[in-house]
Amino acid sequence: MTEPLLNYASASPFAGQPDVFARNGLLWARNNASLPQCCMTCGAPADTPPLALHFTWDESFRFSRANTLKLRNAVTIHGYLCPAHRRRHRRAKFLGLAGMVVAAFICAAAGLAAVISESATVPRYTIPALWITFAAFALLIVFAFVLALGTRTITCVRIEDGYGAFDDVSPDLLKSLPQVA
């Protein structure tokens, strides 16, 4: 990391700050920083490989005349989970992805059955096939929520100057970090 000659004269409020620190109850981490090797959610020791967590933040709601693509920021951090939280994360990821794939397959198959039935002389299966298509699409949405909510670890509340601010972090993890005013 290259630091400016005069930290107080830098345009960035984060000049001279460590890669990971705590401020006002939030965890702040520089893009591509690694968190300490303890669980992000409970603070227990973690001996599993780190997860790469990708976050985006859009400031367009604060500015009305700027291009929203220019206002979108992204940050990636590498954090750890204890074995119990890692199992929960893996289970939710598998269940969500597998459920979405199965629901998409059922949706496509039922839609195809509806088209084939509709083109027949007597369309017997069109209505049931359409109901199955709608139900499978609803299941697809449910499994997307299972994936999103089940794999949730910490919450990004802001990204600025290459640093992300995160909430819902273990108090033990926050205590172990340098406190910056």
MONOR-V625100 format. One record per helix or strand. SS is the DSSP state (H for helix, E for strand). FROM is the first residue (numbers start at 0). LEN is the number of residues. If there is no record, write none. Layout:
SS|FROM|LEN ; SS|FROM|LEN
This chain:
H|6|3 ; E|19|4 ; E|25|5 ; E|32|7 ; E|44|1 ; E|50|8 ; H|67|4 ; E|71|9 ; H|82|36 ; H|125|25 ; E|154|6 ; E|162|5 ; H|170|6 ; E|178|1
